Amino acid sequence: MTGICKQFGAVAANADVDLRVAQGTVHGIVGENGAGKSTLMSVLYGFYQADSGSIAVFGRPASIHNADDAIALGIGMVHQHFMLVDTLTALENVMLGAEPHWLLQRADAQVRVKLDALMQSTGLAVQLDALVADLTVGDRQRLEILKALYRGAKVLILDEPTAVLTPQETEQLFGVLRLLRSQGTTILLITHKLKEVMGLCDQVTVMRAGRVVQEIPIAQASIEGLAQAMVGRKVQMGRVDADAKPAGEVLLQATGVVVRDAMNVVRLHGLDLTLRAGEIVGVAGVSGNGQSELLDVLSGLLHPSAGQLQLGAATFEVARWLDPVTARAQGLAHVPEDRHARALVMDFVAWESAALGYDQLPEYAHWGWMDHGSMREATGRMMERFDVRPRDPELRCSKFSGGNQQKLVLARELGQSPKVLLVGQPTRGVDIGAIEFIYAQLRALRDAGCAVLVVSSELDEILALSDRVIVMNQGRVTGELAIGDCTEEGLGLLMTGGTQ
C-alpha cells in the first residue's frame, strides 16, 4: 500500500501511509485506538475507498472497490466482532454467499468435502453441523478463519483476534496461525497486545494519528519501545507500588451465593465475597468459571437461588434481591464485560448512552422531564476527562472504536463517584495508552475510598491492579491471596483447580 490517504470530514484517518508486507509472514499493525489501523485494513478489504494512493497485491496493481474484489485477489478479513449468523449452522455460515451449486443439498456436500480437507490441513476443527449460537467464542473465531480460507484467502487480516479468547484459546489460535504461515499464508495482525506481537510476528508497523511512525523487524523490537512509539511517550503499565493503606469498612458482603442457569446447572457454589473501602479485589480465572455470574448477581442483573447480600446498610435475601435501580441508589456502579450487549445502545448517540441508568439525576431531569441539553453538556465533560475520541456527543455509539466505547462506559459509571464499582474486562479491546489511563482512574477511585471488584481474563492486569486476588474455578473460589503472595505460577495453578 503506497501513499494511502483517507479523510472522514476534518479527521485524517490515514495520512500518506505506506505499508509493505512480505509474503508468508505475520505482520503486526499496532497503535492507539483511532490511530488508523482498522481504517487502513478496511481500505485493503474494500470497505472504504482511499482518497488517494495505490495498492499492489502479489506484485500486481490492484483496484479494490468492495469486499468481492478483495476476496477475488485472495484477501480475507476476520473482524473483531464476528460476522456470523447465530441461527445457521457452521457449514451454512461458510456457504452463505458462496454456494457452489443452486441445489443446496449438492452445495452442502461439496462444501463439506472442501472444509474437511481444510480442517485436516490447518487444524481448525469446528463442528460443522452445530448452530453458531451453540459454539464457543474460540470455535467462532476458528470458523471465521475457515470461512476466509474457504474463499481462497492467501492474505488474512485479523482484527483484534484474541480480544474475547481465553488464554488457552489464544494459544490454540497462535498454533494455527504459525501453521498457516509455514504453508505460505500472509497474516496481518491488528492487536493491542504487545506480548502477542513479540511472540508471533515477524515484522511490526506502528501507527499514530493516522501515520506510520515506525516499521521494525520483531528481532529489533521491544515491548517498551513499541509502547513508546504508539503513544509518543513512556508508558507505565506495570504495578504502581505506593504506600499501602489498610482496607476500610465492609461496603459489600455476599454470603453463600448459589446461582443456577436455565438448565439447572450450578454456576456459583455457595460463594462468599467481601469488598472493603479503599481496595481493589481482582478476580482471576479462565473465562466461563462463574465470573460473569458473579458480576451479574452482585449488580442485580441475576437472581440467585440461595444466599444473602449486604450492600452498605441494606440487606438483600433471595425473596427480595437487589435490582439495578436499587443498586445505583445504593452507590453501586457496574461496567459490564460485554459493552455492546450490556453497556451501550449502539444506535444511540453518545450522550444518550452516557445518560443510561442515570437519567433521573437532578442534573439530568427536572420535574420528571429529561434535560437533553444538560445531558449533552455533561457528556462533553465526560469525554474530555476520559479522552474519548472523537469528542462528539452527537456521534452514534457504533461509530466509535471499541476502546473509545469502553472509555465512554467507564466515564458514565465512574463519573458518579460510586461507593462500590464492579468492572468486567476493563481494558478488553483497548489500546496501551488508554489502558494506562483506565488503570490510573481505577486506582484513584480506590484511593478515594471506593471498593473496586475487577474481573479480568488477563493475568497481567490482575497483578497490576489488585490489592487482593481471589481465584475462581468451576464456580468456586479456589484461593484468596494478598497481592504480595501472588505469582503467575501460583495463580495459574489455582485457575486450573489446584489448591492454595
Sequence and secondary structure as in RCSB ss.txt:
>XXXX:A:sequence
MTGICKQFGAVAANADVDLRVAQGTVHGIVGENGAGKSTLMSVLYGFYQADSGSIAVFGRPASIHNADDAIALGI
GMVHQHFMLVDTLTALENVMLGAEPHWLLQRADAQVRVKLDALMQSTGLAVQLDALVADLTVGDRQRLEILKALY
RGAKVLILDEPTAVLTPQETEQLFGVLRLLRSQGTTILLITHKLKEVMGLCDQVTVMRAGRVVQEIPIAQASIEG
LAQAMVGRKVQMGRVDADAKPAGEVLLQATGVVVRDAMNVVRLHGLDLTLRAGEIVGVAGVSGNGQSELLDVLSG
LLHPSAGQLQLGAATFEVARWLDPVTARAQGLAHVPEDRHARALVMDFVAWESAALGYDQLPEYAHWGWMDHGSM
REATGRMMERFDVRPRDPELRCSKFSGGNQQKLVLARELGQSPKVLLVGQPTRGVDIGAIEFIYAQLRALRDAGC
AVLVVSSELDEILALSDRVIVMNQGRVTGELAIGDCTEEGLGLLMTGGTQ
>XXXX:A:secstr
 EEEEEEETTEEEEEEE     TT EEEEEE TTSSHHHHHHHHTTSS  SEEEEEETTEEE   SHHHHHHTTE
EEE SS    TTSBHHHHHHTT  SSSSHHHHHHHHHHHHHHHHHHH     TTSBGGGS HHHHHHHHHHHHHH
TT SEEEEESTTTT  HHHHHHHHHHHHHHHHTT EEEEE S HHHHHHH SEEEEEETTEEEEEEEGGG  HHH
HHHHHHSS    S          SEEEEEEEEEEE TT  EEEEEEEEEEETTEEEEEE  TTSSHHHHHHHHHT
SS  SEEEEEETTEEEETTB   HHHHHHTTEEEE S IIIII  TTSBHHHHHTTT TTSTTTEETTEE HHHH
HHHHHHHHHHTT SS  TTSBGGGS HHHHHHHHHHHHHTT  SEEEEESTTTT  HHHHHHHHHHHHHHHHTT 
EEEEE S HHHHHHH SEEEEEETTEEEEEEEGGG  HHHHHHHHTT   
